[in-house]
């Protein structure tokens, strides 16, 4: 393992200092460096990919309905960790998640069997597992509450503001279809709602782009 990768691992895995020398050596030998292109599926919900450590890029975690609709649960950025892609070793996780590279990404993958062995042997790893699962499931519950109790205009306004924050710009390169996939609805619904927002002066639309024009009112819509 490269020195820079080792420093990265030490920073993102708080249990590193609680591992003994043998466990540290074992983990370093088993970590795999992988690169993914924008749009590539990293985890398809069926296999047991393992623990994902994001070195660079941006990942989207989503669920897929039987009818093919997607709903984004949360995103992962540089120095984030995803454990739900190891759901096969967590008996109480019964739903399948999918992981997509939203941008070109480089990640370190700890195979599920390796993580399970460390977790079974070391209480610090087990505590980390519980903490990260709790945090991610809180993200999932927030999305479920949005879907169940928030109107589409509120969800769309919230999504646009979140995207602007992620991109660091009010000029978003994003299609109506991409927004619909993220929010788990039909493209036509998003197109109608965006047109309404445009007529109200909240956004400006062009092909493949949405520009935020009135953040204050969008924040009022988002509630």
C-alpha positions, 0 to 999 in steps of 0.5 A: 500500500502506498504511503498516501493511501495508508495515511488516508486509511488512518484518517477515515477509519477511526479504529485504526489505532485500536487494531493490533499489528497483525490486523493492520497488516491483514487489512492493508494486504486486502484493501483494493484500489479501484477507479470508476468512470462517471455513470458506472455502477459500483454496487448493483444491490445483489452482490456483497461489494464490501466497505467503500472508502472514497478517495476522490469523486462522488458516489450516489446511493439509491434504491430501485423499485420493481417498476424501475424508479430510482430514489436517491438516499444519500451521496458520498464524497471524498473521505466518506465511507459506505458500509451498506454495500456490505449489507450481506454481513448485517442481518437486519439490513433487508433492502438492496441498495445500488451505488453509482459513480456520479463523477469519476471516482477512486475508492478503496474497497475492503472486501466484506469477509475482511471487514466481518473478520475484523469486526468479529475480532475487534470491539472498536471495529464493531463500534464503528460499524454500528455508528456508521450504519446508524448515521446512514440509516438516519439519512435513509429515514430523512429521505423516506419522510420527504417522500411520504410527507413532503409535496413534490415542489418542496422536494424539488426545491430542496434538491436544487438547493442541495445540488447547488451546494454540492456543485458550488454554483447556481448554474446546474448542468442537469437534465429533467430526467436525472432529477426525476431519477433522483426523486423517484418520479416521472420526467413529465412531473419534473418538467411541469414543476420546473416550468412552474418554477421558471414562470415564478422567476425561481429558475431559468431553464435551458437544454440540459441546464437549470439556473437558480435565480431566487434562492430565498424563495426556493428556500421558502418552498423547501421549508 
